[in-house]
Amino acid sequence: MPAPPNTAHPKPIADALQSVTSLAELRTALQRFAAQADMRPAEAQLARAADYVIELIQRDIATHTDARAYAPAS
């Protein structure tokens, strides 16, 4: 049986993510969501995993941006 929804959250994560327009904003929203003391362990793990994925994406973007800056002109 699935766990009941956590009604203690002042704002569901879906509502918090609707106004996100960048990876940085997404990461901040997830970090705020994960910081809530009443979060169930599964929610916290999911938020931390998503934060890690965003960090990897940002690193990959930065690496490719740096590589293009030093690439010889075609």
mmJSON file of the N, C-alpha and C atoms, coordinates in Angstrom:
{"data_MODEL":{"atom_site":{
"group_PDB":["ATOM","ATOM","ATOM","ATOM","ATOM","ATOM","ATOM","ATOM","ATOM","ATOM","ATOM","ATOM","ATOM","ATOM","ATOM","ATOM","ATOM","ATOM","ATOM","ATOM","ATOM","ATOM","ATOM","ATOM","ATOM","ATOM","ATOM","ATOM","ATOM","ATOM","ATOM","ATOM","ATOM","ATOM","ATOM","ATOM","ATOM","ATOM","ATOM","ATOM","ATOM","ATOM","ATOM","ATOM","ATOM","ATOM","ATOM","ATOM","ATOM","ATOM","ATOM","ATOM","ATOM","ATOM","ATOM","ATOM","ATOM","ATOM","ATOM","ATOM","ATOM","ATOM","ATOM","ATOM","ATOM","ATOM","ATOM","ATOM","ATOM","ATOM","ATOM","ATOM","ATOM","ATOM","ATOM","ATOM","ATOM","ATOM","ATOM","ATOM","ATOM","ATOM","ATOM","ATOM","ATOM","ATOM","ATOM","ATOM","ATOM","ATOM","ATOM","ATOM","ATOM","ATOM","ATOM","ATOM","ATOM","ATOM","ATOM","ATOM","ATOM","ATOM","ATOM","ATOM","ATOM","ATOM","ATOM","ATOM","ATOM","ATOM","ATOM","ATOM","ATOM","ATOM","ATOM","ATOM","ATOM","ATOM","ATOM","ATOM","ATOM","ATOM","ATOM","ATOM","ATOM","ATOM","ATOM","ATOM","ATOM","ATOM","ATOM","ATOM","ATOM","ATOM","ATOM","ATOM","ATOM","ATOM","ATOM","ATOM","ATOM","ATOM","ATOM","ATOM","ATOM","ATOM","ATOM","ATOM","ATOM","ATOM","ATOM","ATOM","ATOM","ATOM","ATOM","ATOM","ATOM","ATOM","ATOM","ATOM","ATOM","ATOM","ATOM","ATOM","ATOM","ATOM","ATOM","ATOM","ATOM","ATOM","ATOM","ATOM","ATOM","ATOM","ATOM","ATOM","ATOM","ATOM","ATOM","ATOM","ATOM","ATOM","ATOM","ATOM","ATOM","ATOM","ATOM","ATOM","ATOM","ATOM","ATOM","ATOM","ATOM","ATOM","ATOM","ATOM","ATOM","ATOM","ATOM","ATOM","ATOM","ATOM","ATOM","ATOM","ATOM","ATOM","ATOM","ATOM","ATOM","ATOM","ATOM","ATOM","ATOM","ATOM","ATOM","ATOM","ATOM","ATOM","ATOM","ATOM","ATOM","ATOM"],
"id":[1,2,3,4,5,6,7,8,9,10,11,12,13,14,15,16,17,18,19,20,21,22,23,24,25,26,27,28,29,30,31,32,33,34,35,36,37,38,39,40,41,42,43,44,45,46,47,48,49,50,51,52,53,54,55,56,57,58,59,60,61,62,63,64,65,66,67,68,69,70,71,72,73,74,75,76,77,78,79,80,81,82,83,84,85,86,87,88,89,90,91,92,93,94,95,96,97,98,99,100,101,102,103,104,105,106,107,108,109,110,111,112,113,114,115,116,117,118,119,120,121,122,123,124,125,126,127,128,129,130,131,132,133,134,135,136,137,138,139,140,141,142,143,144,145,146,147,148,149,150,151,152,153,154,155,156,157,158,159,160,161,162,163,164,165,166,167,168,169,170,171,172,173,174,175,176,177,178,179,180,181,182,183,184,185,186,187,188,189,190,191,192,193,194,195,196,197,198,199,200,201,202,203,204,205,206,207,208,209,210,211,212,213,214,215,216,217,218,219,220,221,222],
"type_symbol":["N","C","C","N","C","C","N","C","C","N","C","C","N","C","C","N","C","C","N","C","C","N","C","C","N","C","C","N","C","C","N","C","C","N","C","C","N","C","C","N","C","C","N","C","C","N","C","C","N","C","C","N","C","C","N","C","C","N","C","C","N","C","C","N","C","C","N","C","C","N","C","C","N","C","C","N","C","C","N","C","C","N","C","C","N","C","C","N","C","C","N","C","C","N","C","C","N","C","C","N","C","C","N","C","C","N","C","C","N","C","C","N","C","C","N","C","C","N","C","C","N","C","C","N","C","C","N","C","C","N","C","C","N","C","C","N","C","C","N","C","C","N","C","C","N","C","C","N","C","C","N","C","C","N","C","C","N","C","C","N","C","C","N","C","C","N","C","C","N","C","C","N","C","C","N","C","C","N","C","C","N","C","C","N","C","C","N","C","C","N","C","C","N","C","C","N","C","C","N","C","C","N","C","C","N","C","C","N","C","C","N","C","C","N","C","C","N","C","C","N","C","C"],
"label_atom_id":["N","CA","C","N","CA","C","N","CA","C","N","CA","C","N","CA","C","N","CA","C","N","CA","C","N","CA","C","N","CA","C","N","CA","C","N","CA","C","N","CA","C","N","CA","C","N","CA","C","N","CA","C","N","CA","C","N","CA","C","N","CA","C","N","CA","C","N","CA","C","N","CA","C","N","CA","C","N","CA","C","N","CA","C","N","CA","C","N","CA","C","N","CA","C","N","CA","C","N","CA","C","N","CA","C","N","CA","C","N","CA","C","N","CA","C","N","CA","C","N","CA","C","N","CA","C","N","CA","C","N","CA","C","N","CA","C","N","CA","C","N","CA","C","N","CA","C","N","CA","C","N","CA","C","N","CA","C","N","CA","C","N","CA","C","N","CA","C","N","CA","C","N","CA","C","N","CA","C","N","CA","C","N","CA","C","N","CA","C","N","CA","C","N","CA","C","N","CA","C","N","CA","C","N","CA","C","N","CA","C","N","CA","C","N","CA","C","N","CA","C","N","CA","C","N","CA","C","N","CA","C","N","CA","C","N","CA","C","N","CA","C","N","CA","C","N","CA","C","N","CA","C","N","CA","C","N","CA","C"],
"label_alt_id":[null,null,null,null,null,null,null,null,null,null,null,null,null,null,null,null,null,null,null,null,null,null,null,null,null,null,null,null,null,null,null,null,null,null,null,null,null,null,null,null,null,null,null,null,null,null,null,null,null,null,null,null,null,null,null,null,null,null,null,null,null,null,null,null,null,null,null,null,null,null,null,null,null,null,null,null,null,null,null,null,null,null,null,null,null,null,null,null,null,null,null,null,null,null,null,null,null,null,null,null,null,null,null,null,null,null,null,null,null,null,null,null,null,null,null,null,null,null,null,null,null,null,null,null,null,null,null,null,null,null,null,null,null,null,null,null,null,null,null,null,null,null,null,null,null,null,null,null,null,null,null,null,null,null,null,null,null,null,null,null,null,null,null,null,null,null,null,null,null,null,null,null,null,null,null,null,null,null,null,null,null,null,null,null,null,null,null,null,null,null,null,null,null,null,null,null,null,null,null,null,null,null,null,null,null,null,null,null,null,null,null,null,null,null,null,null,null,null,null,null,null,null],
"label_comp_id":["MET","MET","MET","PRO","PRO","PRO","ALA","ALA","ALA","PRO","PRO","PRO","PRO","PRO","PRO","ASN","ASN","ASN","THR","THR","THR","ALA","ALA","ALA","HIS","HIS","HIS","PRO","PRO","PRO","LYS","LYS","LYS","PRO","PRO","PRO","ILE","ILE","ILE","ALA","ALA","ALA","ASP","ASP","ASP","ALA","ALA","ALA","LEU","LEU","LEU","GLN","GLN","GLN","SER","SER","SER","VAL","VAL","VAL","THR","THR","THR","SER","SER","SER","LEU","LEU","LEU","ALA","ALA","ALA","GLU","GLU","GLU","LEU","LEU","LEU","ARG","ARG","ARG","THR","THR","THR","ALA","ALA","ALA","LEU","LEU","LEU","GLN","GLN","GLN","ARG","ARG","ARG","PHE","PHE","PHE","ALA","ALA","ALA","ALA","ALA","ALA","GLN","GLN","GLN","ALA","ALA","ALA","ASP","ASP","ASP","MET","MET","MET","ARG","ARG","ARG","PRO","PRO","PRO","ALA","ALA","ALA","GLU","GLU","GLU","ALA","ALA","ALA","GLN","GLN","GLN","LEU","LEU","LEU","ALA","ALA","ALA","ARG","ARG","ARG","ALA","ALA","ALA","ALA","ALA","ALA","ASP","ASP","ASP","TYR","TYR","TYR","VAL","VAL","VAL","ILE","ILE","ILE","GLU","GLU","GLU","LEU","LEU","LEU","ILE","ILE","ILE","GLN","GLN","GLN","ARG","ARG","ARG","ASP","ASP","ASP","ILE","ILE","ILE","ALA","ALA","ALA","THR","THR","THR","HIS","HIS","HIS","THR","THR","THR","ASP","ASP","ASP","ALA","ALA","ALA","ARG","ARG","ARG","ALA","ALA","ALA","TYR","TYR","TYR","ALA","ALA","ALA","PRO","PRO","PRO","ALA","ALA","ALA","SER","SER","SER"],
"label_asym_id":["A","A","A","A","A","A","A","A","A","A","A","A","A","A","A","A","A","A","A","A","A","A","A","A","A","A","A","A","A","A","A","A","A","A","A","A","A","A","A","A","A","A","A","A","A","A","A","A","A","A","A","A","A","A","A","A","A","A","A","A","A","A","A","A","A","A","A","A","A","A","A","A","A","A","A","A","A","A","A","A","A","A","A","A","A","A","A","A","A","A","A","A","A","A","A","A","A","A","A","A","A","A","A","A","A","A","A","A","A","A","A","A","A","A","A","A","A","A","A","A","A","A","A","A","A","A","A","A","A","A","A","A","A","A","A","A","A","A","A","A","A","A","A","A","A","A","A","A","A","A","A","A","A","A","A","A","A","A","A","A","A","A","A","A","A","A","A","A","A","A","A","A","A","A","A","A","A","A","A","A","A","A","A","A","A","A","A","A","A","A","A","A","A","A","A","A","A","A","A","A","A","A","A","A","A","A","A","A","A","A","A","A","A","A","A","A","A","A","A","A","A","A"],
"label_entity_id":["1","1","1","1","1","1","1","1","1","1","1","1","1","1","1","1","1","1","1","1","1","1","1","1","1","1","1","1","1","1","1","1","1","1","1","1","1","1","1","1","1","1","1","1","1","1","1","1","1","1","1","1","1","1","1","1","1","1","1","1","1","1","1","1","1","1","1","1","1","1","1","1","1","1","1","1","1","1","1","1","1","1","1","1","1","1","1","1","1","1","1","1","1","1","1","1","1","1","1","1","1","1","1","1","1","1","1","1","1","1","1","1","1","1","1","1","1","1","1","1","1","1","1","1","1","1","1","1","1","1","1","1","1","1","1","1","1","1","1","1","1","1","1","1","1","1","1","1","1","1","1","1","1","1","1","1","1","1","1","1","1","1","1","1","1","1","1","1","1","1","1","1","1","1","1","1","1","1","1","1","1","1","1","1","1","1","1","1","1","1","1","1","1","1","1","1","1","1","1","1","1","1","1","1","1","1","1","1","1","1","1","1","1","1","1","1","1","1","1","1","1","1"],
"label_seq_id":[1,1,1,2,2,2,3,3,3,4,4,4,5,5,5,6,6,6,7,7,7,8,8,8,9,9,9,10,10,10,11,11,11,12,12,12,13,13,13,14,14,14,15,15,15,16,16,16,17,17,17,18,18,18,19,19,19,20,20,20,21,21,21,22,22,22,23,23,23,24,24,24,25,25,25,26,26,26,27,27,27,28,28,28,29,29,29,30,30,30,31,31,31,32,32,32,33,33,33,34,34,34,35,35,35,36,36,36,37,37,37,38,38,38,39,39,39,40,40,40,41,41,41,42,42,42,43,43,43,44,44,44,45,45,45,46,46,46,47,47,47,48,48,48,49,49,49,50,50,50,51,51,51,52,52,52,53,53,53,54,54,54,55,55,55,56,56,56,57,57,57,58,58,58,59,59,59,60,60,60,61,61,61,62,62,62,63,63,63,64,64,64,65,65,65,66,66,66,67,67,67,68,68,68,69,69,69,70,70,70,71,71,71,72,72,72,73,73,73,74,74,74],
"pdbx_PDB_ins_code":[null,null,null,null,null,null,null,null,null,null,null,null,null,null,null,null,null,null,null,null,null,null,null,null,null,null,null,null,null,null,null,null,null,null,null,null,null,null,null,null,null,null,null,null,null,null,null,null,null,null,null,null,null,null,null,null,null,null,null,null,null,null,null,null,null,null,null,null,null,null,null,null,null,null,null,null,null,null,null,null,null,null,null,null,null,null,null,null,null,null,null,null,null,null,null,null,null,null,null,null,null,null,null,null,null,null,null,null,null,null,null,null,null,null,null,null,null,null,null,null,null,null,null,null,null,null,null,null,null,null,null,null,null,null,null,null,null,null,null,null,null,null,null,null,null,null,null,null,null,null,null,null,null,null,null,null,null,null,null,null,null,null,null,null,null,null,null,null,null,null,null,null,null,null,null,null,null,null,null,null,null,null,null,null,null,null,null,null,null,null,null,null,null,null,null,null,null,null,null,null,null,null,null,null,null,null,null,null,null,null,null,null,null,null,null,null,null,null,null,null,null,null],
"Cartn_x":[0.847,0.0,0.897,0.669,1.505,1.303,2.348,2.284,1.299,0.609,-0.322,0.444,-0.179,0.519,0.888,1.997,2.462,1.788,0.782,0.014,0.67,1.797,2.465,3.229,3.528,4.26,3.385,3.915,3.107,2.802,3.676,3.498,4.05,3.249,3.764,4.929,5.809,6.982,6.576,5.5,5.062,4.751,4.123,3.838,5.123,6.079,7.346,8.134,7.972,8.758,8.128,6.879,6.202,6.826,7.416,7.974,9.465,10.046,11.473,11.78,12.803,13.164,14.618,15.363,16.757,17.171,18.303,18.813,19.145,19.681,20.019,18.768,17.697,16.441,15.863,15.975,15.496,16.261,17.561,18.391,18.028,17.839,17.464,16.117,15.147,13.819,13.902,14.693,14.852,15.565,16.562,17.268,16.338,15.506,14.54,13.558,13.102,12.169,12.827,14.073,14.785,15.094,15.183,15.53,14.362,13.177,12.02,12.165,12.028,12.257,11.243,10.057,9.013,9.019,10.049,10.105,10.341,9.627,9.843,11.194,11.836,13.152,13.174,12.141,12.121,12.094,11.34,11.295,12.657,13.294,14.608,15.637,15.605,16.535,16.31,15.071,14.756,15.232,15.005,15.437,16.961,17.67,19.14,19.647,19.006,19.413,19.206,18.077,17.808,18.822,19.172,20.167,21.512,21.885,23.14,23.128,22.024,21.903,22.034,21.4,21.5,22.946,23.641,25.052,25.873,25.635,26.353,26.057,24.808,24.433,25.143,25.155,25.812,27.312,27.936,29.369,29.617,28.754,28.9,28.759,27.782,27.596,28.827,29.337,30.517,31.731,31.901,33.026,32.952,31.771,31.623,31.773,31.306,31.455,32.928,33.666,35.1,35.839,35.47,36.138,35.926,34.727,34.458,35.228,35.451,36.174,37.624,38.187,39.582,39.754,38.667,38.743,39.244,40.032,40.499,39.331,39.445,38.39,38.334,37.142,36.979,36.957],
"Cartn_y":[-1.174,0.0,1.243,2.199,3.398,4.239,4.988,5.873,7.003,7.456,8.572,9.844,10.764,12.006,12.749,13.419,14.187,15.552,15.732,16.979,18.079,17.785,18.795,19.807,19.463,20.401,21.61,22.813,23.993,24.119,23.593,23.702,22.431,21.707,20.494,20.815,19.851,20.062,20.436,19.882,20.224,21.711,22.276,23.714,24.523,24.068,24.788,24.771,23.715,23.582,24.259,24.658,25.248,26.56,27.314,28.61,28.541,27.35,27.182,27.421,28.242,28.533,28.197,27.649,27.293,26.136,25.526,24.447,24.955,26.164,26.727,26.9,27.393,27.554,26.196,25.222,23.877,23.298,23.466,22.95,23.621,24.923,25.649,25.169,24.988,24.524,23.132,22.256,20.907,20.932,21.798,21.896,22.399,23.375,23.872,22.771,22.035,20.944,19.877,19.524,18.493,18.932,20.226,20.744,20.716,20.435,20.415,19.264,19.578,18.607,17.463,17.702,16.677,15.749,15.819,15.023,13.545,12.69,11.249,10.889,9.819,9.436,9.238,8.643,8.418,9.742,10.709,12.028,12.702,12.608,13.228,12.595,11.27,10.588,11.021,11.123,11.541,12.969,13.857,15.247,15.332,14.562,14.576,13.986,12.94,12.337,13.315,13.995,14.985,16.116,16.555,17.613,17.168,15.921,15.391,15.342,14.92,14.865,16.269,17.245,18.627,19.1,18.762,19.137,18.538,17.271,16.627,17.305,17.661,18.345,19.69,20.438,21.741,21.601,20.589,20.353,20.018,19.169,18.77,19.979,20.824,22.04,22.927,23.104,23.948,23.371,22.06,21.413,21.618,21.428,21.612,23.073,23.976,25.403,25.783,25.29,25.566,24.969,23.769,23.109,23.886,24.415,25.196,26.51,27.07,28.338,28.176,26.989,26.76,25.981,25.636,24.883,25.796,25.237,26.048,26.467,27.626,28.131,27.277,27.03,26.206,27.072],
"Cartn_z":[0.0,0.0,0.0,-0.892,-0.927,0.326,0.647,1.812,1.538,2.57,2.359,2.026,1.32,0.993,2.271,2.219,3.37,3.32,4.13,4.104,4.912,5.566,6.38,5.533,4.288,3.436,3.135,3.333,3.036,1.546,0.709,-0.734,-1.366,-2.144,-2.788,-3.724,-3.9,-4.751,-6.169,-6.682,-8.046,-8.158,-7.133,-7.148,-7.108,-6.308,-6.178,-7.483,-8.272,-9.499,-10.709,-10.621,-11.778,-12.233,-11.319,-11.697,-12.007,-11.98,-12.223,-13.696,-13.96,-15.349,-15.674,-14.702,-14.968,-14.065,-14.389,-13.547,-12.153,-12.068,-10.756,-9.9,-10.493,-9.754,-9.367,-10.259,-9.959,-8.777,-8.799,-7.707,-6.386,-6.399,-5.185,-4.659,-5.545,-5.128,-4.511,-5.112,-4.568,-3.221,-3.082,-1.808,-0.71,-1.027,-0.04,0.345,-0.654,-0.395,0.48,0.176,0.937,2.36,2.59,3.917,4.896,4.423,5.314,6.308,7.577,8.647,8.639,8.098,8.142,6.926,6.125,4.908,5.225,4.537,4.676,4.045,4.528,4.0,2.482,1.917,0.463,-0.295,0.199,-0.444,-0.358,0.797,0.98,0.05,-0.088,-0.987,-2.429,-2.829,-4.192,-4.448,-3.501,-3.657,-3.733,-2.903,-2.947,-4.26,-4.741,-6.012,-7.162,-7.163,-8.214,-8.152,-6.947,-6.781,-7.354,-7.113,-7.63,-9.163,-9.739,-11.199,-11.791,-11.163,-11.642,-11.568,-10.48,-10.353,-11.493,-11.815,-12.919,-14.255,-14.484,-15.724,-15.813,-14.709,-14.713,-14.964,-14.373,-14.614,-16.08,-16.644,-18.039,-18.962,-18.681,-19.48,-19.375,-18.162,-17.959,-18.676,-18.631,-19.298,-20.802,-21.384,-22.826,-23.215,-22.388,-22.667,-22.647,-21.639,-21.554,-22.746,-23.154,-24.275,-25.568,-25.762,-26.978,-26.976,-25.802,-25.714,-26.165,-25.949,-26.303,-27.601,-28.252,-29.506,-30.623,-31.534,-32.666,-33.555,-34.124,-35.015,-36.265,-36.758,-37.962,-39.181],
"occupancy":[1.0,1.0,1.0,1.0,1.0,1.0,1.0,1.0,1.0,1.0,1.0,1.0,1.0,1.0,1.0,1.0,1.0,1.0,1.0,1.0,1.0,1.0,1.0,1.0,1.0,1.0,1.0,1.0,1.0,1.0,1.0,1.0,1.0,1.0,1.0,1.0,1.0,1.0,1.0,1.0,1.0,1.0,1.0,1.0,1.0,1.0,1.0,1.0,1.0,1.0,1.0,1.0,1.0,1.0,1.0,1.0,1.0,1.0,1.0,1.0,1.0,1.0,1.0,1.0,1.0,1.0,1.0,1.0,1.0,1.0,1.0,1.0,1.0,1.0,1.0,1.0,1.0,1.0,1.0,1.0,1.0,1.0,1.0,1.0,1.0,1.0,1.0,1.0,1.0,1.0,1.0,1.0,1.0,1.0,1.0,1.0,1.0,1.0,1.0,1.0,1.0,1.0,1.0,1.0,1.0,1.0,1.0,1.0,1.0,1.0,1.0,1.0,1.0,1.0,1.0,1.0,1.0,1.0,1.0,1.0,1.0,1.0,1.0,1.0,1.0,1.0,1.0,1.0,1.0,1.0,1.0,1.0,1.0,1.0,1.0,1.0,1.0,1.0,1.0,1.0,1.0,1.0,1.0,1.0,1.0,1.0,1.0,1.0,1.0,1.0,1.0,1.0,1.0,1.0,1.0,1.0,1.0,1.0,1.0,1.0,1.0,1.0,1.0,1.0,1.0,1.0,1.0,1.0,1.0,1.0,1.0,1.0,1.0,1.0,1.0,1.0,1.0,1.0,1.0,1.0,1.0,1.0,1.0,1.0,1.0,1.0,1.0,1.0,1.0,1.0,1.0,1.0,1.0,1.0,1.0,1.0,1.0,1.0,1.0,1.0,1.0,1.0,1.0,1.0,1.0,1.0,1.0,1.0,1.0,1.0,1.0,1.0,1.0,1.0,1.0,1.0,1.0,1.0,1.0,1.0,1.0,1.0],
"B_iso_or_equiv":[0.0,0.0,0.0,0.0,0.0,0.0,0.0,0.0,0.0,0.0,0.0,0.0,0.0,0.0,0.0,0.0,0.0,0.0,0.0,0.0,0.0,0.0,0.0,0.0,0.0,0.0,0.0,0.0,0.0,0.0,0.0,0.0,0.0,0.0,0.0,0.0,0.0,0.0,0.0,0.0,0.0,0.0,0.0,0.0,0.0,0.0,0.0,0.0,0.0,0.0,0.0,0.0,0.0,0.0,0.0,0.0,0.0,0.0,0.0,0.0,0.0,0.0,0.0,0.0,0.0,0.0,0.0,0.0,0.0,0.0,0.0,0.0,0.0,0.0,0.0,0.0,0.0,0.0,0.0,0.0,0.0,0.0,0.0,0.0,0.0,0.0,0.0,0.0,0.0,0.0,0.0,0.0,0.0,0.0,0.0,0.0,0.0,0.0,0.0,0.0,0.0,0.0,0.0,0.0,0.0,0.0,0.0,0.0,0.0,0.0,0.0,0.0,0.0,0.0,0.0,0.0,0.0,0.0,0.0,0.0,0.0,0.0,0.0,0.0,0.0,0.0,0.0,0.0,0.0,0.0,0.0,0.0,0.0,0.0,0.0,0.0,0.0,0.0,0.0,0.0,0.0,0.0,0.0,0.0,0.0,0.0,0.0,0.0,0.0,0.0,0.0,0.0,0.0,0.0,0.0,0.0,0.0,0.0,0.0,0.0,0.0,0.0,0.0,0.0,0.0,0.0,0.0,0.0,0.0,0.0,0.0,0.0,0.0,0.0,0.0,0.0,0.0,0.0,0.0,0.0,0.0,0.0,0.0,0.0,0.0,0.0,0.0,0.0,0.0,0.0,0.0,0.0,0.0,0.0,0.0,0.0,0.0,0.0,0.0,0.0,0.0,0.0,0.0,0.0,0.0,0.0,0.0,0.0,0.0,0.0,0.0,0.0,0.0,0.0,0.0,0.0,0.0,0.0,0.0,0.0,0.0,0.0],
"pdbx_formal_charge":[null,null,null,null,null,null,null,null,null,null,null,null,null,null,null,null,null,null,null,null,null,null,null,null,null,null,null,null,null,null,null,null,null,null,null,null,null,null,null,null,null,null,null,null,null,null,null,null,null,null,null,null,null,null,null,null,null,null,null,null,null,null,null,null,null,null,null,null,null,null,null,null,null,null,null,null,null,null,null,null,null,null,null,null,null,null,null,null,null,null,null,null,null,null,null,null,null,null,null,null,null,null,null,null,null,null,null,null,null,null,null,null,null,null,null,null,null,null,null,null,null,null,null,null,null,null,null,null,null,null,null,null,null,null,null,null,null,null,null,null,null,null,null,null,null,null,null,null,null,null,null,null,null,null,null,null,null,null,null,null,null,null,null,null,null,null,null,null,null,null,null,null,null,null,null,null,null,null,null,null,null,null,null,null,null,null,null,null,null,null,null,null,null,null,null,null,null,null,null,null,null,null,null,null,null,null,null,null,null,null,null,null,null,null,null,null,null,null,null,null,null,null],
"auth_seq_id":[1,1,1,2,2,2,3,3,3,4,4,4,5,5,5,6,6,6,7,7,7,8,8,8,9,9,9,10,10,10,11,11,11,12,12,12,13,13,13,14,14,14,15,15,15,16,16,16,17,17,17,18,18,18,19,19,19,20,20,20,21,21,21,22,22,22,23,23,23,24,24,24,25,25,25,26,26,26,27,27,27,28,28,28,29,29,29,30,30,30,31,31,31,32,32,32,33,33,33,34,34,34,35,35,35,36,36,36,37,37,37,38,38,38,39,39,39,40,40,40,41,41,41,42,42,42,43,43,43,44,44,44,45,45,45,46,46,46,47,47,47,48,48,48,49,49,49,50,50,50,51,51,51,52,52,52,53,53,53,54,54,54,55,55,55,56,56,56,57,57,57,58,58,58,59,59,59,60,60,60,61,61,61,62,62,62,63,63,63,64,64,64,65,65,65,66,66,66,67,67,67,68,68,68,69,69,69,70,70,70,71,71,71,72,72,72,73,73,73,74,74,74],
"auth_comp_id":["MET","MET","MET","PRO","PRO","PRO","ALA","ALA","ALA","PRO","PRO","PRO","PRO","PRO","PRO","ASN","ASN","ASN","THR","THR","THR","ALA","ALA","ALA","HIS","HIS","HIS","PRO","PRO","PRO","LYS","LYS","LYS","PRO","PRO","PRO","ILE","ILE","ILE","ALA","ALA","ALA","ASP","ASP","ASP","ALA","ALA","ALA","LEU","LEU","LEU","GLN","GLN","GLN","SER","SER","SER","VAL","VAL","VAL","THR","THR","THR","SER","SER","SER","LEU","LEU","LEU","ALA","ALA","ALA","GLU","GLU","GLU","LEU","LEU","LEU","ARG","ARG","ARG","THR","THR","THR","ALA","ALA","ALA","LEU","LEU","LEU","GLN","GLN","GLN","ARG","ARG","ARG","PHE","PHE","PHE","ALA","ALA","ALA","ALA","ALA","ALA","GLN","GLN","GLN","ALA","ALA","ALA","ASP","ASP","ASP","MET","MET","MET","ARG","ARG","ARG","PRO","PRO","PRO","ALA","ALA","ALA","GLU","GLU","GLU","ALA","ALA","ALA","GLN","GLN","GLN","LEU","LEU","LEU","ALA","ALA","ALA","ARG","ARG","ARG","ALA","ALA","ALA","ALA","ALA","ALA","ASP","ASP","ASP","TYR","TYR","TYR","VAL","VAL","VAL","ILE","ILE","ILE","GLU","GLU","GLU","LEU","LEU","LEU","ILE","ILE","ILE","GLN","GLN","GLN","ARG","ARG","ARG","ASP","ASP","ASP","ILE","ILE","ILE","ALA","ALA","ALA","THR","THR","THR","HIS","HIS","HIS","THR","THR","THR","ASP","ASP","ASP","ALA","ALA","ALA","ARG","ARG","ARG","ALA","ALA","ALA","TYR","TYR","TYR","ALA","ALA","ALA","PRO","PRO","PRO","ALA","ALA","ALA","SER","SER","SER"],
"auth_asym_id":["A","A","A","A","A","A","A","A","A","A","A","A","A","A","A","A","A","A","A","A","A","A","A","A","A","A","A","A","A","A","A","A","A","A","A","A","A","A","A","A","A","A","A","A","A","A","A","A","A","A","A","A","A","A","A","A","A","A","A","A","A","A","A","A","A","A","A","A","A","A","A","A","A","A","A","A","A","A","A","A","A","A","A","A","A","A","A","A","A","A","A","A","A","A","A","A","A","A","A","A","A","A","A","A","A","A","A","A","A","A","A","A","A","A","A","A","A","A","A","A","A","A","A","A","A","A","A","A","A","A","A","A","A","A","A","A","A","A","A","A","A","A","A","A","A","A","A","A","A","A","A","A","A","A","A","A","A","A","A","A","A","A","A","A","A","A","A","A","A","A","A","A","A","A","A","A","A","A","A","A","A","A","A","A","A","A","A","A","A","A","A","A","A","A","A","A","A","A","A","A","A","A","A","A","A","A","A","A","A","A","A","A","A","A","A","A","A","A","A","A","A","A"],
"auth_atom_id":["N","CA","C","N","CA","C","N","CA","C","N","CA","C","N","CA","C","N","CA","C","N","CA","C","N","CA","C","N","CA","C","N","CA","C","N","CA","C","N","CA","C","N","CA","C","N","CA","C","N","CA","C","N","CA","C","N","CA","C","N","CA","C","N","CA","C","N","CA","C","N","CA","C","N","CA","C","N","CA","C","N","CA","C","N","CA","C","N","CA","C","N","CA","C","N","CA","C","N","CA","C","N","CA","C","N","CA","C","N","CA","C","N","CA","C","N","CA","C","N","CA","C","N","CA","C","N","CA","C","N","CA","C","N","CA","C","N","CA","C","N","CA","C","N","CA","C","N","CA","C","N","CA","C","N","CA","C","N","CA","C","N","CA","C","N","CA","C","N","CA","C","N","CA","C","N","CA","C","N","CA","C","N","CA","C","N","CA","C","N","CA","C","N","CA","C","N","CA","C","N","CA","C","N","CA","C","N","CA","C","N","CA","C","N","CA","C","N","CA","C","N","CA","C","N","CA","C","N","CA","C","N","CA","C","N","CA","C","N","CA","C","N","CA","C","N","CA","C","N","CA","C","N","CA","C","N","CA","C"],
"pdbx_PDB_model_num":[1,1,1,1,1,1,1,1,1,1,1,1,1,1,1,1,1,1,1,1,1,1,1,1,1,1,1,1,1,1,1,1,1,1,1,1,1,1,1,1,1,1,1,1,1,1,1,1,1,1,1,1,1,1,1,1,1,1,1,1,1,1,1,1,1,1,1,1,1,1,1,1,1,1,1,1,1,1,1,1,1,1,1,1,1,1,1,1,1,1,1,1,1,1,1,1,1,1,1,1,1,1,1,1,1,1,1,1,1,1,1,1,1,1,1,1,1,1,1,1,1,1,1,1,1,1,1,1,1,1,1,1,1,1,1,1,1,1,1,1,1,1,1,1,1,1,1,1,1,1,1,1,1,1,1,1,1,1,1,1,1,1,1,1,1,1,1,1,1,1,1,1,1,1,1,1,1,1,1,1,1,1,1,1,1,1,1,1,1,1,1,1,1,1,1,1,1,1,1,1,1,1,1,1,1,1,1,1,1,1,1,1,1,1,1,1,1,1,1,1,1,1]
}}}
